[in-house]
């Protein structure tokens, strides 16, 4: 893909979209993989006072000085505001202290439920995925949830076969009915688009398609009749500044190429 | 006080028999006790129950080597690379043997260990409500709070037979200092019937006792202390060495098939009698390139009165 700021990869655009979910001053439960670099990008652009919680037991108000492949890498610990226990951080999440959380998924459905556990029957899975990690906790307890996914029909079934991380269940007020204290998916950032959820039914809808794509292209890669928001538009391309910072953070392109 | 220092082989032989439930990999990505795990493989332990939060390839290795009958964990795979091929082969095809999986999340496995650490039967939580993890879990149970009637899930206490914890330093009597993100190390060490520490350094007790706030758990829980420099490689140890990202990528490639994994296992585990020979096999240059490049000492604290 390309823009006035130059060529960029789909992963770089996803990092930019993820970073744009972070508002200045927010407490963010940072997940594995792309969010590690999205948090660093947001801190260095529009959200300098955001605070990151890492489930291995870290709180940071500065981005890591070096690229992280995992949240437990040594550079993420040096300069942390607090190094503690997973349960202490999860307790903050459970209280409602984190306004935003990130998770990745293998499959996501019409109501934002995520499967990262079993493809096929649980007793005899055709693919055994790694599992929840902290993902199901973040999906249960964060104020808003941002999901990061590759986008194709297989990964976007109408209904996931296994709910590892609860989204909006079967829609409407499902979260309230099962007793989840707050939250739910706010954004699904994919290789093709950024999607959101309607206010009432909590069904997924297309909010923006990535440059070079189209609403029809996104719908063709989604396993149900995907709604398109009335004000849906093209995803704004990364700025030169955003691309520069991403490439400073990830010079070898481990996450972004 | 009695000395608890044992060799790795003796500590594993004495305290981790077949059928044990073993908590390990408790700090998430750092401080993973690979040296201890490899000794379990060399001693051909069978029917182990592995307990942990996320597990970065050590669970996958133990599963591929046929040591494991059951997993109670939040995530099993390769954090920087993705899936764990041995975990997939075991759960999908029963190779090298079938595996019973009890799915947790990081919070719920932490609470299960905390409940055991506190000596209570369960801890209520509101995470996982409505999830299939809760629906299918054999022990987690839904129940309204007796105080206000709101929905909760009861997470029963989970007591490992033994927790294996890699630490920066320990004394011979069984007290350990550990720093960095702690994951569920503290909950697991307090919950377990006993703890084996594998340590980068064995230091005089005065060093440990100079900072009791940094001690993970009381010495009464300690079964053994093993001097295991480099014992967490390829995972990182703050202040000692960084994560060997390339080793995780190499393992990913070399575990795609059962045959490739057997070859990897021969080279890195069965063919290495102990951690010293493993590090020699890794090579000086690579090992030096991973070592911490500069000291970043914390300010001392004053316990005077």
Interface residues (C-beta under 8 A of the other chain):
Chain A: X32 X54 X55 X56 X57 X58 X69 X70 X71 X72 X73 X74 X77 X78 X80 X83 X84 X85 X86 X87 X90 X93 X94 X117 X122 X124 X125 X126 X127 X128 X129 X130 X131 X132 X133 X134 X135 X136 X137 X140 X141 X162 X163 X164 X165 X166 X169 X174 X175 X178 X179 X180 X181
Chain B: X27 X28 X29 X30 X53 X54 X56 X73 X74 X75 X76 X77 X79 X80 X82 X83 X84 X87 X88 X91 X92 X101 X103 X104 X105 X106 X107 X108 X110 X111 X114 X125 X126 X127 X128 X129 X130 X131 X132 X133 X136 X150 X151 X152 X179 X180 X181 X182 X183 X184 X185 X186 X187 X235 X236 X238 X242 X243 X245 X292 X296
